[in-house]
Amino acid sequence: MAGVTIANLEKLLGGPRDNALLRFSLGNEYLKAGDTAQAVAHLCDAVRRDPAYSAAWKLLGRALAGSGRREDALAAYREGIRVAEAKGDKQAAKEMTVFARRIEKEL
């Protein structure tokens, strides 16, 4: 199923609907499929296109942590917390704070 979804989403790349949400969706599907490298690439693009996209920062942190890049994951979570707090997205900030603390303990 994920392969079909990924293929359908990839058809939209480079077109008028190629935006942060598309990149987030692709990153999410690649993460579900276990391809953290592709997930990280698309999620980085999502936050580049929309730096205030707190859900993308949270998923980017998870993808980076899943690929063993703990320090990068921590940086993504910290930026995501800042963005979420600025938007008043308290739940996302709270979740990322928990994930960031876990990584800080591991480092």
N, C-alpha and C positions, 0 to 999 in steps of 0.2 A: 504493500500500500504506500509506504513512504516513497518508494522509487517513482511511483506514478505522480504523487504530489510534488516531489522535487522536480521531476521533468516538466510538469505543468507550470510550476513557478518559474523555472529557468527560462521558459519560453517568453516570459515577460521582461527579462533582463534587457536593458538597453532601450526599452520602449518608453512610452509616456507614463506608464504605471510603475516604472522602476524608481522606487522611493524607499524611505526608511522602513516602512511597514513591510514591503516586499522583502527587503534584505533581512529584517527580523524574522519573518516567516520562513525564509530559506535557512537561516541560521538555526532556528528551532527544529526544522525537519532534519537537517544534517546532524544536529546534536542527538535527536531521537534515533537516527540511523547509526550513531557511533562514529561519525566522521568529524572529530573535533577540529581538525585543521580547516575544513571547509566552513564549519560552524563559526569558528573564530573570524575567518576572513569576511563572511557576510555580516556578522554582528559588528565588527569594527567599521564596516562600511555604513551600517545602520546608524551608529552613534556619530559617525562623521557627518552624515547627511542631516541628522537631527540630534544635536548634542543634549537636548532636554528630554530624550526618550528614556525614562528611568527603567522601564521594563527591558529595554535592550541592554542597558548597562548591567542589570541583574543577570540576564542570560549570558552576556559576554563574560562576566565574572565566573559563572558556573562552567562555561566552555573552557576558559583558560585554566581553571582549577582542575578540570577533568583531563586536561592535556599535560598536567604536571607543572604548569607555569604559575606557581603559587604567588610569586611577587607581583606578576602582571595581573593576576586575578584580584589581589588585594588592592592594587591601584584602580582597577575597574570598579570594584565595589565602593571604594572611597569616593570616586567621582560620581558614581551612581547615587550614593547617599547624599552628596552635596546637591545634586540635581533634584532628587526626590524631595528633599527638605525645602528647597527653593520653590518647588511647585505645590507644596503642601501634601505630597503623596506620602503620608505617614506610614502606611503599611509597607510599602516598598522599601522605605528607608529603614524601617525596623528589621525587615527580613535581611537586607544587605548588611546591616550592622551585626547581626548574628553570624552570618557567613564570614564576614571580615574578621570577627573575633576568633572564630575557629582557626582561620588561616594564621592569624597573628600568634596563636598558641603553638601551632605547628612549626612556625619559623622561629 
